[in-house]
Amino acid sequence: MTEIKPLPLLEKSQLLEGKVGWKSPSNIALVKYWGKRAVQLPENASLSFTLSEAHTTTSVNYAPRMPEKPWITFTFEGKKEQAFSERISKYCSSLLPIMPFLNQLSFDIESRNSFPHSSGIASSASSMSALALCLCDIEQVLYKLENDEHAFFRKASMLARLGSGSASRSVYPKLVAWGRSKVISDARDEYAIPVHNVHPVFETFHDDVLIVSEEKKSVSSTAGHALMDTNIFAEKRYQQAEDHMAILLKSMGEGNLEIFGKVVEDEALTLHALMMCSDPSYILMEPGTIAVIKRIRAFRSESGLPIFFTLDAGPNVHILYPESIAKQADEFINEALRPLAFNNRIIKDVVGNGPIKFI
């Protein structure tokens, strides 16, 4: 296991105040992460597209900690959020063994999403990766660390993982893998890595998120992961994921859209089948989800155009297609799919270039 070596406590002269800020994207998994062990370690490797427009912007003001002031204050989209603040405080407390200097500072954190809540976009991935990047940035500034970009992002990925498994993938651009895999020799459970040697067609892929429902999920992803511990299909699933990693990476290297689409859709349906086979079982898809999937498959069969779907752990549908058919896809989505969306809501996105430091 890769260890993070903690730095010593800051000297009094190092306890400065300052501000950092990062914008970090969400991501959509192509091979799904479902099932974990220990502290946010995946039972199977996963692969994801980093998005562009769906992101969290987080800024952190830090200063020497004063007894009379709160350790952490958190503002989300201009409002004090006690529940979020408690979660962030718990997260930062969990990091003290590897970042003990956090206890010497106080933090005023402001965060904002570019997408609405309950949109089918993983807000924990973008928010926790943005925060992890800020913390690594503060560490680098206060300790005057050498500017090692590779080490910086690897540590940010490790820290993001401790807050949200999928957040580990959001610190890198385009295509990202997380978890040990026989087909990626340098992949690790502790952090994600960027995947290269991908056909250019996938570097500008579109992801339009059709909102089927804005209701809060009946079962959280955390609870869903836990139910994999007793799922009778768990081991078969983990082997399937490994097989799918190999097939998907090969198809993406070759630019084979047909095989790419088949694997991605199989992964989405497997994810929801696992939920239905859990004990207790549950269903997160809605009738609208099925209707959208059927229309996508029918259109693809009739037109021969490479338009596909995937699902996260919820009812909303991610519609995937290459830039080369953007015009036809847009016409189809607006005419045939938008009427099935809640309040006609579709969030348009594309594969993105990863986080950006803005302060």
Secondary structure as GFF3:
##gff-version 3
##sequence-region A 1 359
A	DSSP	three_ten_helix	12	14	.	.	.	ID=ss1
A	DSSP	beta_strand	18	31	.	.	.	ID=ss2
A	DSSP	beta_strand	36	37	.	.	.	ID=ss3
A	DSSP	beta_strand	41	42	.	.	.	ID=ss4
A	DSSP	beta_strand	46	64	.	.	.	ID=ss5
A	DSSP	beta_strand	72	76	.	.	.	ID=ss6
A	DSSP	beta_strand	79	80	.	.	.	ID=ss7
A	DSSP	alpha_helix	82	94	.	.	.	ID=ss8
A	DSSP	three_ten_helix	100	104	.	.	.	ID=ss9
A	DSSP	beta_strand	105	113	.	.	.	ID=ss10
A	DSSP	alpha_helix	123	143	.	.	.	ID=ss11
A	DSSP	alpha_helix	149	163	.	.	.	ID=ss12
A	DSSP	three_ten_helix	165	171	.	.	.	ID=ss13
A	DSSP	beta_strand	175	178	.	.	.	ID=ss14
A	DSSP	beta_strand	192	194	.	.	.	ID=ss15
A	DSSP	three_ten_helix	200	204	.	.	.	ID=ss16
A	DSSP	beta_strand	206	210	.	.	.	ID=ss17
A	DSSP	alpha_helix	221	227	.	.	.	ID=ss18
A	DSSP	three_ten_helix	228	230	.	.	.	ID=ss19
A	DSSP	alpha_helix	234	254	.	.	.	ID=ss20
A	DSSP	alpha_helix	257	276	.	.	.	ID=ss21
A	DSSP	alpha_helix	287	303	.	.	.	ID=ss22
A	DSSP	beta_strand	308	311	.	.	.	ID=ss23
A	DSSP	beta_strand	317	321	.	.	.	ID=ss24
A	DSSP	three_ten_helix	323	325	.	.	.	ID=ss25
A	DSSP	alpha_helix	326	332	.	.	.	ID=ss26
A	DSSP	pi_helix	333	337	.	.	.	ID=ss27
A	DSSP	three_ten_helix	338	340	.	.	.	ID=ss28
A	DSSP	three_ten_helix	342	344	.	.	.	ID=ss29
A	DSSP	beta_strand	346	350	.	.	.	ID=ss30
A	DSSP	beta_strand	356	357	.	.	.	ID=ss31
###
